[in-house]
Amino acid sequence: MRYTPAGLPAFDLSLKHESQVSESGQVRRVSLEIRAVAIGDITRRLQALPIGSTGTFAGFLSAMRSGRGTLFHVTEFE
């Protein structure tokens, strides 16, 4: 847990997705890990999750401050 310059709580995390999909009639394994951040009241709920928990996350993508890479901003989760 950290705080933004505006004093809002911010929680940095990593999200991992794994699944299998069909592409051109072939089964393909999909795996992705992405850096994420949650800002505001949602941080307390996320911080309480045990490492390795599963869930459904919603939000938006943005460029990282360095301009290199993508950051997923978590705005909701179940």
N, C-alpha and C positions, 0 to 999 in steps of 0.2 A: 504494500500500500504506500502510495506517495500522494502528494498534493500538488495541484496545478498552481501557477502564480496567482490565479484568482481565488485560491483557497478551496477548490473543489477536490474531493477525494478521487484518485485515479488508481486503477488496478491493471497492471500489465500481466498478460497471460499468453499462453500458446494454445491454439486449438488444432486438433488433429482429426482428419476425416479419412475413413477407409470404407470402400464399398466395391461392388462388382457391377459392371454395366455391360450391356450388349452394344457393340459397335461393328457395323458391317457383318452381322451374323456371328461375330466372335465375342467370347467373354473376355472382358478386360478388367483387370484389378486397378482401382484408382486409390491413390494415397496422397494426401496433401497435409502439410503442416504450415500454419500461418500465424504470424504474430498478431496479437489482438490487444485492445485496451478498452476498458469500461470507465466511464467518468460519471460521477454523481452518485445518487442513492443506490443504484444497482450494484455498486462495488461491494457493499456489505454482504449482499446475497451471494455474489460470486466468490468472495473470499471464504465463505463458509463451506463451499463445495470441497469435498476431498479430491486430491489429485487422482486423475484417471476417471473421474465421473463422466457419464454420458449425458447429453442433452441436446436440445434444439436451440440454436442461437440465431438471432436476427440482428441486423444492423446495416452498416454501409462500409464500403471500401474507400480508402484514401491513400495517397502517396505518403511514405514516411517523411519525416522532416528533412532527412538527408537527401531526399529525392531519389533514393535507391531502395526499391522494394515497396511492398504493399502492406498496409495496416488495416485490419478489420476492426471497426468500432462497434462494440457490442452495445445494443440499445435494449434488447429483450432476450430472455431465455426461459426455457421450461425444463 
